[in-house]
Amino acid sequence: MLSSFFSGISGLLANSHSINVVGNNIANVNTVGFKGSRATFEDVLYQSIFGSSGSSQVGRGTALSSVDTSFSQGSFESTSESTDLAIGGEGFFIVKSPDNNTSYYTRAGQFRFDKDGNLINPSGYKLQGREIDRTTNAPFGVDSDIVISPAPSEPRATEFIGISANLQSNADWKGSIGNRTTTAGTGNIIDIEGSEGRYARAGNYTSVITTRTADLTGTGTFSDCTGTLTINGVDVTLAADDLAGVVAAINAAAGLNVTASAAGGELRLTADSAGVDIVVDDSQVTTGSIGWTTDDKASTDLYGAHMDLTVDQMLDGVSQGTTTFGENISATGTTLTDWEGCGLNITYNTVTAGGTQTFAVNGFEEQYESATVNPSASSNYSTSITVYDSLGQSHVVTVYFRKSHETETPTQTSVWEWHAYLSADDAASGVEGSVQSGYLTFGNNGTLISGGNPISVSFDFSQNAQPAQVIDIVFGADSGGGTTTQYPIASTTNFQTQDGYPPGVLMNVTVSAEGVISGHYSNGQILDLYQITLANFNNPWGLRKEGSNLYSETLESGVAYTNAPGEGGLGKINPNSLEQSNVDLATEFVKMIIAQRGFQANSRVITTTDDILAELMNLKR
């Protein structure tokens, strides 16, 4: 009989614990990140008794088996703080005690920065994460305190300039002709100017004009002949049939511009005027042979007045190689338009042998050397971009473009010259000028053939900054915004970028779903600084509750495994959010009623047992 007392007492104790659990859940219904618990009972101490039907068991009451934590997801509450964080899914934030550097785990994501830049919870525990490398933009090292300094961010020196532009294919020629100098003999050139719609190569030109005569002998054996011989369209009647007579007849004819002579028994014809072809038609010779045929002709490469125009193409004072234009010209003065495709109109006087002249065709390379000449006046187009030195000081780099020349062999191309230019204020030397030059070559469909790959340019921006700062300038597909083109529309910059920036003051921070903490700075840069690390356990129900929304690792929970948010089965971060308690009040009230009734019923067991014992004692009377 007395055992029923103990059964009732165990029920009172168990249900009182259940009431405590329910009360704690209800008390923390508004606690951020709180996970509710439930009390689980078990029966205990069965006594075996014997009855008429055999062996039976009588229970001795109940005991509290465990208090289990429910790690179900709580609702999210939106906030205005970027450092209010909630985990959507599995995992815990890792925080460390400021006193003993012990790691704890929490679902409560109320974090703020302290005076030293540590990201802490309300109890001062420091959130853990991995620092992000500024170069690779990837986390490195081991977990450490997340500390974001309010000091200005470091500047980044520009290492890359990307430009995508269209350069007008039919732009005006911006070159100029320098003074002509006679270096030997008497100069034959009277005037030189750029050809309309054509582009002369910039460089130093040397012009040499020579007079040549060429004689041809018969290709066959001469034999006595009669008939009519046509030379250069003039008929000559051969009255005598021997070689001497033929020579006399030819020299007596007017308008041939040819002198005949005999050599070695062959007829020799020599042009007596520069630039005159020798064409012989012997189809009317009735007898014999003069040794010439209709196909015989003095080649224009071998006789007449010949002009060679050689240009030493210059870029930044360095020869880029020579190109020679050569062709026969008339012996009398005339104007040659776009002679041999060189882009120049050349007017020359009556040819005098031995005449040599030099002159320069200037692009803007030669002209910007003069302080009185604005480089924009001698280029077709320019674009400017702000870059930064190693101290974060800004400088303006202007890139000038000039249509240089066109080629027709072996394929048709157009060549543009570019110059990266610094003003005096942006150059360490205090002298303005070109820093680097190059060429862009376009095909006949306007696409860039060569010159678009990265070109390393060394800049000296400031005497206080790093000297010889190397910047890659890209005009091709790797510019980040497409490739430079040449179409017959107005020149324009379609895209340009650079990767430098000045120092900046931290304005605010944001956190991504992957836990990346980014700093937003006054210079417009957004820098990834840290990535939050999350932890989880094989048996999170084995964690020990430490208060202040913290859990600690135990032997039952196992060792924590860590990863970035969203990796390895861990949840992602919800910024500007807090996870609410997962306690459901309706459920807790029902549990409270059940616990109350259980406690009440067990108390009745005790009072009823007491009454039975009282009756038992009354039997003695």
C-alpha positions, 0 to 999 in steps of 0.5 A: 500500500505504501508504494502508491505513495511513492508512485504518486510522489514520482508523478508529482515530481515528473509533472512539476518538471514538465510544468517547469519546462513549459514555463521556461518555453513560455517565458522565452516565447520572445527570445531571439533564436530560442529553441523550445524544450519538451519533457519526456517521461518513463516508467520505473521500478516494476514489482512482480507479484503472483496471482491466480493467473500467474506472475504480474507486474505492478509499477512504482511510478514515473521519472523524467527521462529527458528534456529534449530541445526542438531545433525546428526553424523559427520564423524570421523577423525583418529588421533595419540592421544589416548585422541582424542575421538569421540562419535559414536551415541547419547550423549555429553561429560560432562566438568566442568568449572575450574572457577565456577564448572558449567557443560557444554556439548560438542561433541568436544573430543579434550582432553589433560592432564594438568600439574596436570593430569586433562584431559581437553579440549583446553579451560581448561574445565575438563572432567568428569567420575567415578573412577574405584575401583582397587579391584572390577575393577568397577566404583564407586561413582559420576562423578568427574574430571578425574585426572590421576597422573603421580606418580608411581602406587602402588605395589600389593602384590602377593595373588595367585600362580597358577601352572599346571605341569606334573609330570613324573609318572615313575621318579627315586626315590630320597630318601635315607636311613639314619643310622640304630640304634639297640634300643633293643636286637640284630638287624636282618636287615643287609641292606636296599635300595630303590626298583627299580621303587618303592617309599618308604615313607619318615619318621622314620621307626621302625622294630621289628622281633619276632619268634612265634610258634603255636600249633594246637589240633585236631578239633575232638575226637581222637580214636584208629587208624591205617594207614598212616598219612601225615604231611607236605608232609611226610608219617608217619606209625601208628603202634600203634593205641593209642594216645601215639603210634601216638605221638611216631610215629610222633616224630620219623619221620624225616623232619616234622619240627613238634613236637607231644604231647598229651593234654586232650586226643587230638593230639597236633602238634607244629611247631618246626621251624619258618615259617613252615606250619602244614598241615595234610592229614589223608585220608590214615588213615584206622581205627579210627580218629586222630582228624585232617582233611585235612583242618587243617593248622596253620595260618601264622599269628599265628606262625613263624618269623614275621616282623612289619615295622612301618613308622611315615610319616613326613612332615615339622617335623609334623607327618602325621600318621603311616603306618605299614607293617607286614608279616611272613618271613623265619627264615633264612637270605634272601632279601625281594624285595619291601617287602609288597609294602613298596618300600624297599628291606630288607636284614636280618640275622637269626632271633633273637627274640626281635631284634628292629631297627630304621632307617629313609627314607629321602625325600628332606625335611630332606635333605634340612636342611643341608646347604651342600645339594642342594634341587634340588638333592633330588627332582624330579622336581622344578619350580620357579616363581617371586612374590612380597611383600607389598612393590613391592620387587620381590622374587623367590619362588621355588616349589620342587616336589618329588615322595613320594609313591604309594598305591594299596589299596583300589585303586591304587594311586600315591602320590607326595610331594611338598615344597614351598622353599625360598632362604636365600636372599628372606627370612626375617630370612636370612635362606633358607628352606621350607615354606610350604609342601603338598601332591598331589595324582593322580589316576591310569589314571594320573589325580589329585585326591586331593591336588589341591585346594588352599592352604594358605601359609604364607611367611615372605619375607622381614623385611621391608615388611608386615610379614606373607604374605598369598599366595594361591598356587593352583595346580588344575583346579583353577590354571588358566591354567588347572590342574596338571597331572602325565603322563609317560613323562618328568616333565614340567611346562605347566602354571604358574601365580601370581597376584602381581606386583611392582610399575610402572611409567605411560607410556601412557593411552588408552581409550576403546569403553566403555570409560574406561581409562586405564593406561599402566605402566612400570611394564607391568600392565594395570590398569583401572583408570576411565570410562568416563560419557556421557550425553543426553537430552530429547530435545537436540534442547533446549540446549543453545550454549555457544561458544567454542563448549559447550552447557549448559542445559536449561528449554527447554532441560530438565535435563541431564541423564547420563550413561556409553558409550554404555549404556542407548541408548548412543553411544560408544567412538571411541578413536584416533578419532575426530568427524568432523563438520556435515556441508555439503558445497554443501547444504550450498551453495544452501541455500546461493543462496536461501537466496540471491535470497530471499533477492534480491526479497524482496528488489525488493518488496520495490523498486517496492512499492516505484515506485508505490507510486511515481506514486501515488504522480504524480497524484496530478500534 
